[in-house]
């Protein structure tokens, strides 16, 4: 009987202590790592490079040492803004990201798509992300001058306009610092080579790190995906 009472008292004390801690208002929840999804085209898919050499892989390594964040690369070579619009809902449903790095539109511009269609498709992606509580980091692009001053300027303006309208963080130009230097591109003159990848990481990290500092810890389950 004596031993039974000791065991009973110990168990009661444990239950009370556990319950009390859980009931304390403001008690810190177990932090959940921020999930980041890169949603882009060949520039983010690492076209022409070993998988570990692309800027997304390099960013993933940095996050492992400097932040509690989990990075997913959902980029497809050749992807367009329309293609991204068609698959963003499923991508959000599967990966449930907290932050989406949106890097699309370049292929549309290179194909001479209408400015209105590029803007509309990118905006649709942004709106789906926001409805699902995913914060968007928009990566801006620019076109070669041979596409004409009027078209290239309107294309470049798409990103700043969308960032302002939807209050997004913006990387003004993903290839900033080397976009006009031939030595940083592969033979096709379009895709950045290995040495350029770290420069892209720095361009993204300057903005992303400010978002990670302000990103709240996630204690509750994420909402249902809304299309």
C-alpha positions as CSV (number, residue, x, y, z in Angstrom):
1,X,0.0,0.0,0.0
2,X,2.8,2.4,0.9
3,X,4.5,1.9,-2.5
4,X,1.2,2.3,-4.3
5,X,0.6,5.6,-2.6
6,X,4.0,6.9,-3.5
7,X,3.5,5.9,-7.2
8,X,0.1,7.5,-7.2
9,X,1.4,10.8,-5.7
10,X,4.2,10.9,-8.2
11,X,1.8,10.4,-11.1
12,X,-0.5,13.0,-9.8
13,X,2.3,15.5,-9.5
14,X,3.5,14.9,-13.0
15,X,0.0,15.3,-14.5
16,X,-0.6,18.6,-12.6
17,X,2.8,20.0,-13.6
18,X,2.3,19.1,-17.3
19,X,-1.3,20.4,-17.4
20,X,-0.3,23.6,-15.6
21,X,2.5,24.3,-18.1
22,X,0.2,23.8,-21.0
23,X,-2.4,26.1,-19.5
24,X,-0.1,29.1,-18.8
25,X,-1.2,32.0,-21.0
26,X,1.5,33.1,-23.3
27,X,3.6,30.0,-22.9
28,X,6.0,29.6,-25.8
29,X,4.9,27.1,-28.4
30,X,7.4,24.8,-29.9
31,X,8.7,26.7,-32.9
32,X,8.1,25.2,-36.3
33,X,10.6,25.9,-39.1
34,X,9.6,28.3,-41.8
35,X,8.9,26.6,-45.1
36,X,10.2,28.4,-48.2
37,X,9.2,27.4,-51.7
38,X,11.0,28.6,-54.7
39,X,8.6,28.7,-57.6
40,X,10.4,29.5,-60.8
41,X,11.7,28.5,-64.2
42,X,15.1,27.3,-65.5
43,X,17.0,30.1,-63.7
44,X,15.9,28.6,-60.4
45,X,15.9,24.9,-61.6
46,X,19.7,25.2,-62.2
47,X,19.6,24.6,-65.9
48,X,22.9,23.3,-67.3
49,X,24.5,23.0,-63.8
50,X,25.0,20.2,-61.3
51,X,22.1,20.1,-58.9
52,X,24.2,21.2,-55.9
53,X,25.6,24.2,-57.8
54,X,22.4,26.1,-58.5
55,X,21.5,29.2,-56.5
56,X,18.6,27.5,-54.7
57,X,20.9,24.7,-53.5
58,X,23.4,27.3,-52.3
59,X,20.7,29.2,-50.5
60,X,19.5,26.0,-48.9
61,X,23.0,25.5,-47.4
62,X,23.0,29.0,-46.1
63,X,19.6,28.6,-44.4
64,X,20.8,25.5,-42.7
65,X,23.5,27.5,-40.9
66,X,21.7,30.8,-40.4
67,X,18.0,30.2,-40.0
68,X,15.4,27.6,-38.9
69,X,14.0,27.4,-42.4
70,X,13.2,24.5,-44.8
71,X,13.6,25.2,-48.5
72,X,11.8,23.5,-51.3
73,X,12.6,24.0,-55.0
74,X,9.5,23.7,-57.1
75,X,11.0,25.2,-60.3
76,X,10.7,23.8,-63.8
77,X,12.9,24.6,-66.8
78,X,10.8,26.3,-69.5
79,X,8.0,27.3,-67.1
80,X,5.9,30.3,-68.0
81,X,3.7,32.6,-65.9
82,X,0.6,30.8,-67.3
83,X,2.1,27.4,-66.4
84,X,2.9,28.6,-62.9
85,X,-0.7,29.9,-62.6
86,X,-2.0,26.5,-63.5
87,X,0.1,24.6,-60.9
88,X,0.4,27.0,-58.0
89,X,-2.7,25.6,-56.2
90,X,-1.4,22.1,-56.2
91,X,2.1,23.2,-55.1
92,X,0.6,25.1,-52.2
93,X,-1.5,22.1,-51.2
94,X,1.5,19.7,-51.2
95,X,4.2,21.9,-49.6
96,X,2.2,24.4,-47.6
97,X,4.9,27.1,-47.7
98,X,5.1,30.1,-45.5
99,X,7.1,32.1,-48.0
100,X,7.0,31.7,-51.8
101,X,9.9,33.1,-53.9
102,X,8.2,33.7,-57.2
103,X,10.6,33.8,-60.1
104,X,8.6,33.6,-63.3
105,X,7.9,35.8,-66.3
106,X,11.2,35.7,-68.0
107,X,10.2,33.0,-70.5
108,X,7.1,34.9,-71.3
109,X,9.0,38.0,-72.1
110,X,11.6,36.2,-74.2
111,X,8.6,34.8,-76.3
112,X,7.2,38.3,-76.7
113,X,4.0,37.5,-74.8
114,X,1.7,40.5,-74.1
115,X,2.5,42.6,-71.1
116,X,-1.1,42.3,-69.9
117,X,-1.0,38.5,-70.0
118,X,2.3,38.3,-68.1
119,X,1.0,40.7,-65.4
120,X,-2.3,38.9,-65.1
121,X,-0.8,35.5,-64.7
122,X,1.8,36.6,-62.1
123,X,-0.9,38.5,-60.2
124,X,-3.1,35.4,-60.1
125,X,-0.3,33.4,-58.6
126,X,0.3,36.1,-56.0
127,X,-3.3,36.3,-55.1
128,X,-3.6,32.5,-54.6
129,X,-0.5,32.5,-52.4
130,X,-1.9,35.4,-50.3
131,X,-5.3,33.7,-49.9
132,X,-3.4,30.8,-48.4
133,X,-1.3,32.9,-46.0
134,X,1.9,32.4,-48.0
135,X,4.1,35.6,-48.1
136,X,5.4,36.3,-51.6
137,X,8.9,37.4,-52.4
138,X,8.8,38.5,-56.0
139,X,12.0,38.2,-58.1
140,X,12.1,40.8,-60.9
141,X,13.6,40.1,-64.3
142,X,14.8,42.2,-67.2
143,X,15.0,41.5,-71.0
144,X,17.8,42.0,-73.4
145,X,17.7,45.4,-75.2
146,X,17.0,43.8,-78.6
147,X,13.4,43.4,-77.6
148,X,12.9,47.2,-78.0
149,X,12.9,50.0,-75.4
150,X,9.1,50.2,-75.0
151,X,8.5,46.5,-74.5
152,X,11.5,45.9,-72.2
153,X,10.6,48.8,-70.0
154,X,7.0,47.7,-69.7
155,X,8.1,44.2,-68.9
156,X,10.5,45.4,-66.2
157,X,7.8,47.6,-64.7
158,X,5.5,44.6,-64.1
159,X,7.4,43.5,-61.1
160,X,7.6,46.9,-59.3
161,X,3.9,47.5,-60.0
162,X,2.8,44.1,-58.6
163,X,5.1,44.5,-55.6
164,X,3.5,47.9,-54.8
165,X,-0.1,46.8,-55.5
166,X,0.2,43.7,-53.3
167,X,2.7,45.0,-50.8
168,X,5.3,42.4,-51.6
169,X,9.0,42.2,-50.9
170,X,10.9,42.6,-54.2
171,X,14.2,41.6,-55.6
172,X,14.3,44.3,-58.3
173,X,16.5,42.2,-60.7
174,X,17.5,38.6,-59.9
175,X,20.6,39.0,-62.0
176,X,21.6,42.3,-60.6
177,X,25.4,43.0,-60.7
178,X,26.2,40.7,-63.6
179,X,23.2,40.6,-66.0
180,X,25.1,42.5,-68.7
181,X,28.4,40.6,-68.3
182,X,28.8,37.8,-70.8
183,X,31.4,35.9,-68.7
184,X,28.7,35.0,-66.1
185,X,26.5,33.1,-68.6
186,X,26.6,29.7,-70.2
187,X,27.1,29.3,-73.9
188,X,23.5,30.1,-74.7
189,X,23.9,33.6,-73.3
190,X,20.7,33.2,-71.2
191,X,21.4,30.9,-68.3
192,X,23.8,32.0,-65.6
193,X,26.9,29.8,-65.1
194,X,28.4,28.4,-61.9
195,X,30.2,31.6,-60.8
196,X,27.0,33.6,-61.1
197,X,25.0,31.5,-58.8
198,X,26.4,32.9,-55.6
199,X,25.7,36.4,-56.9
200,X,22.0,35.4,-57.3
201,X,22.0,34.1,-53.7
202,X,23.3,37.4,-52.4
203,X,20.6,39.3,-54.3
204,X,17.9,37.1,-52.9
205,X,19.3,36.9,-49.4
206,X,19.4,40.7,-48.9
207,X,15.6,40.7,-49.0
208,X,14.8,37.2,-47.7
209,X,16.7,37.6,-44.4
210,X,14.5,40.6,-43.5
211,X,11.4,38.4,-44.1
212,X,12.7,35.6,-41.9
213,X,13.3,38.0,-39.0
214,X,9.7,39.1,-39.1
215,X,8.2,35.7,-39.8
216,X,6.0,34.6,-36.9
217,X,6.4,31.1,-35.4
218,X,3.7,28.8,-36.6
219,X,1.9,27.0,-33.7
220,X,-1.3,26.1,-35.4
221,X,-2.1,24.0,-38.5
222,X,-2.2,25.9,-41.8
223,X,-5.6,26.7,-43.4
224,X,-7.2,24.7,-46.1
225,X,-5.9,25.6,-49.6
226,X,-8.0,28.1,-51.4
227,X,-7.9,28.4,-55.2
